[in-house]
Amino acid sequence: MRVEIISIGDEILIGQIVNTNAAWMSQKLNIAGFEVVRISTVSDKKDDIILSINDAVKRVDVILLTGGLGPTKDDITKEALCEYFNTELIFNENAFQQVKTLFSVRGFEVTEINRKQAELPKSCTPIANHNGTAAGMWFNENGKIIVSMPGVPFEMKPMMTDSVIPELKKHFKTPVILHKTILTQCKGESFLAEIINDWENELPKNIKLAYLPQPGIVRLRLSAKGENAEILNKQVEAEVEKLKKIIPKYIFGYDDDKLEQIIGELLKEKKKTLSTAESCTGGYISHLITSVSGSSEYYLGSIISYSNEIKEYLLGVTKQSMIDYGVVSEQVITQMAKGVKEKLNTDYSIAVSGIAGPSGGSVEKPVGTMWIAIATPEKVIARKFLFGEHRERNIRKTALMALDMLRKEILTAKG
């Protein structure tokens, strides 16, 4: 069944907030077997709302609206729906009791403005809102379903999962849709596409591949459609096994896995500790590592050696090395990795130094030149990378590459 999502609100159009509702709704609808064919945003104007509904009913079976259901004068979605369906607002006692209950729990009195929240279009079927005062509204007109929900995410989301999607599945027979995402690192989208070209061409017709690149990572999403979830799952897993044989060294996880979580699990399993010495990333690697709950079990700390003096005094990098080779060099990054490992007495360490940009580059060392070193209990390895000219992307790519290098070293370590 074809679905269109219409988000209502000037605050979205002027960029004051990001429309995260539509992305979340699309994910949930897709998993439920519904095809979202269009997402649009319209202003808080009655004519624009009506026009958007008029256009949508020509191309889809289900229209989901969010926003414009608050108690203030700028919220006119109910007014627009009354005009579109040629109906009127009537007082709904059940909706009012929900408002009263909610306000009572919070210790507030119900005002006349709040009472108006219980006025709903006469032709709609109300949808209970257990997390706010604006009830949802379900319309079924000429075989088309139109649903209006609050724009507040913590009100809309439970309404979608508990009421709207289950009710839609009663009205429409939908296929089973299954997604599996393979997370890769170290190779760009075009390089991966060339390597896995034959495998991609031989995928079953009901399985589609999408490339989803982001700084430092390329996600390969397999989407399968059919009638039987068990059969689809076996199909997808078989294709994943084939892919693992083609690009084993580039795959680091699946679906919602994160490198920092994988690193943490490996370190805990091996009972090893980690420290970091960061220059160009300014603490970003530390942030990723410590974003994982329980990271204090294996992560001891970091030295953010942004200046040459800190590299020398805290990490033991020799001044002569920085003069002879520059701070962005194999010699310096190796000393940084050794220095922080010894200083904090850890089993492993990560060190990074580079030219994040947009300034500071040279012919010999252009912007995007990054050195990463990993110190293990037995050795230190260092690699040079050229990531490009965008500062934030360079920082992100450097951090992810460093974590992936560490992951591989832990996996190949003895004991």
Secondary structure, DSSP 4 states (H G I P E B T S, - for coil): -EEEEEEE-HHHHTTSS--HHHHHHHHHHHHTT-EEEEEEEE-S-HHHHHHHHHHHTTT-SEEEEES--SSSTT--HHHHHHHHTT--EEE-HHHHHHHHHHHHHHT-PPPHHHHGGGEEETTSEEE--SSSS--EEEEEETTEEEEEE-SSHHHHHHHIIIIIHHHHHHHS---EEEEEEEEEESS-HHHHHHHTHHHHHTS-TTEEEEEEEETTEEEEEEEEEES-HHHHHHHHHHHHHHHHHHSTTTEEEETT--HHHHHHHHHHHHT--EEEEESTTTTHHHHHHHTSTTGGGTEEEEEE--SHHHHHHHH---HHHHHHH-SSSHHHHHHHHHHHHHHHT-SEEEEEEE--SSS---SSS-TTEEEEEEE-SS-EEEEEEE--S-HHHHHHHHHHHHHHHHHHHHHHS--
